[in-house]
């Protein structure tokens, strides 16, 4: 750094710190939150760290300085993370008579508590679903007071603990031959599943809603909460998510059928719980999506916390994230073939 001016030396120090944090985040999916919960919090900031390191790389490139090597090497090491954040290829769309579609959508209890000024949220969501006509539909934060009927679908809502304001629901155009719930301890979150019959194939679909850290994305709300309290709360949430994930995986291990996992993980593709749940499954976004694939309306950078994961027996022939602002989440749909 001898040839760098003082200003560039300070910039490079900041660059080095950002590169270190990004490198550290690469190993976080392999560290159980129960062991180092405070470190797991860093996984939420991976998209921002990637963008910051890209900006540092561009800065040094334009300045024609060899310091660009630092961020370049760190970004290359984590190239798979770039793929999880942004897909440069066009969306895959393959027509096939054997295709079927599956949608996942956190409907935020159809705006029950008037978070959005729109008075017709429930009707608008139903109209959107009826227009898209997914063959299988997983809804999270489905109000326990509701039993919305969609024409042509069978429905399973699961069970609820007494404290739950909402839960999950699965709708299917295929016959539902079995169903059940996984009740996570000490929380109103849960997972439900259905076994559906598509011709001669039985397919299990899970709808998962992992523990939420309840982070308010509004700037003023974030200012009111101390970083220490926020850190502790998110750390505790990730530990609960690990326990819930272990329950889900134990249940899935006993399933004799091909599996699709949908839902709101309340965590990113850089987290321990995502790595454990995905295992050797396909991420439909990575297989057929494009762009950032943002699924949560977070104001500071794109966040993908809703997923459709499939057994490798499925071919992903399409994927779409809808820019539909009827919730704090955006609906996603995958087109699959078995």
C-alpha positions as CSV (number, residue, x, y, z in Angstrom):
1,X,0.0,0.0,0.0
2,X,3.0,2.3,-0.2
3,X,1.9,3.8,-3.5
4,X,-1.6,4.5,-2.2
5,X,-2.6,7.9,-1.0
6,X,-4.1,8.2,2.5
7,X,-7.6,8.2,1.2
8,X,-7.1,5.0,-0.8
9,X,-5.4,3.4,2.1
10,X,-8.5,3.9,4.2
11,X,-10.7,2.6,1.4
12,X,-8.5,-0.5,1.1
13,X,-8.8,-1.1,4.9
14,X,-12.6,-1.0,4.6
15,X,-12.3,-3.2,1.5
16,X,-10.2,-5.7,3.5
17,X,-12.8,-5.8,6.3
18,X,-15.7,-6.3,3.9
19,X,-13.7,-9.1,2.1
20,X,-13.0,-10.8,5.5
21,X,-16.7,-10.7,6.5
22,X,-17.7,-12.2,3.1
23,X,-15.1,-14.9,3.4
24,X,-16.4,-15.6,7.0
25,X,-20.0,-15.8,5.7
26,X,-19.0,-18.6,3.3
27,X,-18.5,-21.0,6.1
28,X,-21.6,-20.1,8.1
29,X,-23.9,-22.6,6.4
30,X,-21.6,-25.3,7.9
31,X,-21.8,-23.9,11.5
32,X,-25.0,-24.9,13.5
33,X,-26.6,-21.8,15.0
34,X,-26.9,-23.7,18.3
35,X,-23.1,-23.6,18.5
36,X,-22.4,-20.1,17.3
37,X,-25.7,-18.3,17.0
38,X,-24.1,-14.8,17.0
39,X,-22.1,-15.7,13.8
40,X,-25.2,-17.0,12.0
41,X,-26.6,-13.5,12.0
42,X,-24.0,-12.5,9.4
43,X,-25.7,-14.8,6.8
44,X,-28.5,-12.2,6.5
45,X,-26.1,-9.6,5.2
46,X,-24.4,-11.8,2.5
47,X,-26.2,-10.1,-0.5
48,X,-25.1,-6.7,0.8
49,X,-21.5,-7.9,1.4
50,X,-21.4,-9.3,-2.2
51,X,-22.6,-5.9,-3.5
52,X,-20.1,-4.0,-1.4
53,X,-17.2,-6.2,-2.6
54,X,-18.4,-5.8,-6.2
55,X,-18.3,-2.0,-5.7
56,X,-14.8,-2.1,-4.3
57,X,-13.7,-4.3,-7.2
58,X,-15.1,-1.8,-9.7
59,X,-13.5,1.1,-7.8
60,X,-10.0,-0.4,-8.0
61,X,-10.6,-1.5,-11.6
62,X,-11.4,2.1,-12.6
63,X,-8.5,3.3,-10.6
64,X,-6.2,0.7,-12.3
65,X,-4.9,-0.5,-9.0
66,X,-3.8,-4.1,-8.1
67,X,-5.9,-3.9,-5.0
68,X,-8.8,-5.1,-7.1
69,X,-7.4,-8.6,-6.7
70,X,-8.7,-8.9,-3.1
71,X,-12.4,-8.5,-3.8
72,X,-12.0,-10.4,-7.1
73,X,-10.5,-13.4,-5.4
74,X,-13.1,-13.4,-2.6
75,X,-16.0,-13.1,-5.2
76,X,-14.5,-15.9,-7.3
77,X,-14.2,-18.2,-4.2
78,X,-17.9,-17.6,-3.5
79,X,-19.1,-17.8,-7.1
80,X,-21.9,-20.2,-6.1
81,X,-23.2,-17.5,-3.7
82,X,-23.4,-15.1,-6.6
83,X,-25.5,-17.7,-8.4
84,X,-27.8,-18.0,-5.4
85,X,-28.3,-14.2,-5.3
86,X,-28.5,-13.3,-9.0
87,X,-29.2,-15.3,-12.1
88,X,-27.7,-13.7,-15.2
89,X,-29.4,-16.2,-17.6
90,X,-32.9,-15.7,-18.9
91,X,-35.7,-17.6,-17.2
92,X,-36.1,-21.1,-18.4
93,X,-39.5,-21.9,-19.9
94,X,-40.0,-25.3,-21.4
95,X,-43.5,-26.4,-22.6
96,X,-44.3,-30.1,-21.9
97,X,-47.7,-31.8,-21.6
98,X,-46.5,-33.5,-18.4
99,X,-45.7,-30.1,-16.7
100,X,-47.4,-29.1,-13.5
101,X,-47.0,-26.0,-11.5
102,X,-46.6,-25.3,-7.8
103,X,-46.8,-21.9,-6.2
104,X,-45.7,-20.7,-2.7
105,X,-47.0,-17.5,-1.2
106,X,-46.9,-15.9,2.3
107,X,-50.2,-14.0,2.2
108,X,-49.6,-12.2,5.6
109,X,-53.1,-13.2,6.8
110,X,-54.7,-11.4,3.8
111,X,-53.9,-8.1,5.4
112,X,-56.0,-8.9,8.4
113,X,-54.3,-6.1,10.5
114,X,-54.4,-3.5,7.7
115,X,-50.7,-3.3,7.1
116,X,-51.4,-2.2,3.6
117,X,-53.9,0.5,2.8
118,X,-55.7,-1.6,0.2
119,X,-59.1,-2.8,1.5
120,X,-59.4,-5.6,-1.1
121,X,-56.2,-7.6,-0.4
122,X,-58.0,-10.9,0.1
123,X,-60.1,-10.6,-3.1
124,X,-57.0,-9.4,-5.0
125,X,-54.9,-12.4,-3.9
126,X,-57.7,-14.8,-4.7
127,X,-58.1,-13.2,-8.2
128,X,-54.3,-13.5,-8.7
129,X,-54.3,-17.2,-7.8
130,X,-57.4,-17.9,-9.9
131,X,-55.7,-16.2,-12.9
132,X,-52.4,-18.1,-12.5
133,X,-54.1,-21.5,-11.8
134,X,-51.2,-23.3,-10.1
135,X,-51.8,-27.1,-9.8
136,X,-50.5,-27.0,-6.2
137,X,-50.6,-24.0,-3.9
138,X,-48.8,-23.5,-0.6
139,X,-49.9,-20.5,1.5
140,X,-48.1,-19.3,4.7
141,X,-49.6,-17.0,7.3
142,X,-53.1,-18.2,6.3
143,X,-55.6,-16.9,8.9
144,X,-57.0,-19.5,11.1
145,X,-60.5,-17.9,10.8
146,X,-60.5,-18.4,7.1
147,X,-61.5,-21.4,5.0
148,X,-61.3,-20.0,1.5
149,X,-62.6,-22.2,-1.2
150,X,-60.9,-22.3,-4.6
151,X,-62.9,-24.0,-7.3
152,X,-61.2,-27.2,-8.6
153,X,-59.0,-27.6,-5.6
154,X,-58.8,-29.9,-2.6
155,X,-57.6,-28.1,0.6
156,X,-55.7,-29.0,3.7
157,X,-55.1,-26.4,6.5
158,X,-53.3,-28.4,9.2
159,X,-53.7,-27.9,12.9
160,X,-53.0,-24.8,15.0
161,X,-51.8,-24.2,18.5
162,X,-54.0,-21.9,20.6
163,X,-51.7,-18.9,20.3
164,X,-51.5,-19.1,16.5
165,X,-53.1,-16.2,14.6
166,X,-52.4,-18.1,11.4
167,X,-50.9,-21.2,9.9
168,X,-50.4,-22.9,6.6
169,X,-52.7,-24.2,3.9
170,X,-52.1,-26.4,0.8
171,X,-54.5,-26.5,-2.2
172,X,-54.2,-29.2,-4.9
173,X,-55.8,-29.9,-8.2
174,X,-54.6,-33.5,-7.7
175,X,-56.3,-35.8,-5.2
176,X,-54.9,-35.5,-1.7
177,X,-54.6,-39.0,-0.3
178,X,-52.8,-38.2,3.0
179,X,-52.0,-35.1,5.1
180,X,-50.6,-34.0,8.4
181,X,-48.9,-31.4,10.5
182,X,-45.6,-31.0,12.3
183,X,-46.0,-28.8,15.4
184,X,-42.8,-27.0,16.3
185,X,-42.3,-26.6,20.0
186,X,-42.8,-23.2,21.8
187,X,-44.0,-21.4,18.8
188,X,-47.0,-20.8,16.6
189,X,-45.0,-21.7,13.5
190,X,-45.3,-25.1,12.0
191,X,-45.1,-27.2,8.8
192,X,-47.8,-29.2,7.0
193,X,-47.7,-31.8,4.3
194,X,-49.9,-33.5,1.8
195,X,-49.4,-36.6,-0.4
196,X,-50.9,-36.0,-3.8
197,X,-51.7,-38.5,-6.5
198,X,-50.5,-37.4,-10.0
199,X,-51.5,-40.1,-12.3
200,X,-49.7,-43.1,-10.9
201,X,-47.1,-41.1,-9.0
202,X,-47.5,-40.1,-5.3
203,X,-45.8,-36.9,-4.4
204,X,-45.3,-35.4,-1.0
205,X,-45.5,-31.6,-0.7
206,X,-44.3,-29.8,2.4
207,X,-45.3,-26.3,3.3
208,X,-42.9,-24.9,5.8
209,X,-42.9,-21.7,7.9
210,X,-39.8,-21.5,10.0
211,X,-39.4,-19.1,13.0
212,X,-39.4,-15.4,12.2
213,X,-37.0,-12.9,13.7
214,X,-39.8,-10.3,13.3
215,X,-37.5,-7.7,11.8
216,X,-39.4,-4.5,10.9
217,X,-37.9,-3.3,7.6
218,X,-39.0,0.3,8.2
219,X,-36.0,2.6,8.8
220,X,-37.6,4.3,11.8
221,X,-38.4,1.0,13.5
222,X,-34.8,-0.2,13.1
223,X,-33.5,3.0,14.6
224,X,-35.5,2.5,17.7
225,X,-34.1,-1.0,18.4
226,X,-30.6,-1.3,19.7
227,X,-28.2,-3.4,17.6
228,X,-27.5,-5.6,20.7
229,X,-31.2,-6.5,21.1
230,X,-31.6,-7.1,17.4
231,X,-28.5,-9.3,17.4
232,X,-29.7,-11.4,20.3
233,X,-33.2,-11.8,18.9
234,X,-32.0,-12.9,15.5
235,X,-29.4,-15.3,17.1
236,X,-32.2,-16.9,19.2
237,X,-34.4,-17.2,16.1
238,X,-31.8,-19.0,14.1
239,X,-31.3,-21.5,17.0
240,X,-35.1,-22.2,16.9
241,X,-34.9,-22.6,13.2
242,X,-32.3,-25.2,13.5
243,X,-34.5,-27.3,15.9
244,X,-37.4,-26.9,13.5
245,X,-35.3,-27.9,10.6
246,X,-34.2,-31.1,12.4
247,X,-37.8,-32.0,13.0
248,X,-38.7,-31.5,9.4
249,X,-35.7,-33.5,8.1
250,X,-36.5,-36.4,10.5
251,X,-40.0,-36.5,9.3
252,X,-39.0,-36.3,5.6
253,X,-36.5,-39.1,6.1
254,X,-39.4,-41.5,6.7
255,X,-41.2,-40.5,3.5
256,X,-41.2,-43.2,0.7
257,X,-42.3,-40.7,-2.0
258,X,-40.6,-38.1,-4.1
259,X,-40.7,-34.8,-2.2
260,X,-41.2,-31.1,-2.9
261,X,-40.5,-28.6,-0.1
262,X,-42.1,-25.1,-0.3
263,X,-42.4,-22.3,2.1
264,X,-41.0,-19.3,3.9
265,X,-37.8,-20.2,5.7
266,X,-37.3,-16.8,7.2
267,X,-33.7,-17.2,6.2
268,X,-31.5,-16.8,3.1
269,X,-29.8,-19.2,0.7
270,X,-26.6,-18.6,2.7
271,X,-27.8,-20.0,5.9
272,X,-27.3,-23.3,7.8
273,X,-31.0,-24.2,7.7
274,X,-31.3,-23.7,3.9
275,X,-28.2,-25.9,3.4
276,X,-29.6,-28.6,5.6
277,X,-33.1,-28.5,4.1
278,X,-31.9,-28.3,0.5
279,X,-29.3,-31.1,0.9
280,X,-29.1,-32.6,-2.6
281,X,-32.4,-31.1,-3.7
282,X,-32.8,-28.6,-6.6
283,X,-33.5,-25.0,-5.9
284,X,-36.1,-24.1,-8.5
285,X,-34.9,-20.5,-8.7
286,X,-31.3,-21.6,-9.4
287,X,-32.5,-24.1,-12.0
288,X,-34.8,-21.8,-14.0
289,X,-35.1,-18.3,-12.5
290,X,-33.4,-15.0,-13.4
291,X,-32.5,-11.7,-11.8
292,X,-32.4,-11.3,-8.0
293,X,-35.4,-13.6,-7.3
294,X,-36.4,-11.3,-4.4
295,X,-39.2,-12.8,-2.4
296,X,-39.4,-10.4,0.6
297,X,-40.1,-6.7,0.5
298,X,-36.9,-5.6,2.4
299,X,-36.0,-2.0,1.6
300,X,-32.2,-2.1,1.8
301,X,-31.2,-5.0,-0.6
302,X,-32.8,-7.9,-2.4
303,X,-33.7,-10.8,0.0
304,X,-34.8,-14.3,-1.1
305,X,-36.3,-16.2,1.9
306,X,-39.1,-18.2,0.1
307,X,-38.2,-21.3,-1.7
308,X,-39.4,-24.2,-3.8
309,X,-37.0,-27.2,-3.5
310,X,-37.5,-30.4,-5.4
311,X,-36.2,-33.9,-5.4
312,X,-33.7,-34.5,-8.2
313,X,-36.2,-36.8,-10.0
314,X,-38.1,-33.6,-11.0
315,X,-37.1,-31.5,-14.0
316,X,-37.6,-27.7,-13.4
317,X,-39.0,-26.4,-16.6
318,X,-39.8,-22.9,-15.4
319,X,-39.7,-20.4,-12.5
320,X,-41.2,-17.0,-11.8
321,X,-41.2,-14.4,-9.1
322,X,-44.2,-12.2,-9.3
323,X,-44.0,-8.4,-8.6
324,X,-47.3,-8.5,-6.8
325,X,-47.5,-6.2,-3.8
326,X,-50.3,-7.7,-1.8
327,X,-48.2,-8.9,1.1
328,X,-44.7,-8.3,2.5
329,X,-43.7,-11.3,0.4
330,X,-43.9,-12.0,-3.3
331,X,-45.4,-15.2,-4.7
332,X,-43.1,-17.6,-6.5
333,X,-44.1,-20.4,-8.9
334,X,-42.1,-23.3,-10.4
335,X,-43.1,-25.5,-13.4
336,X,-42.0,-29.1,-12.9
337,X,-42.0,-32.4,-14.7
338,X,-41.7,-35.8,-13.2
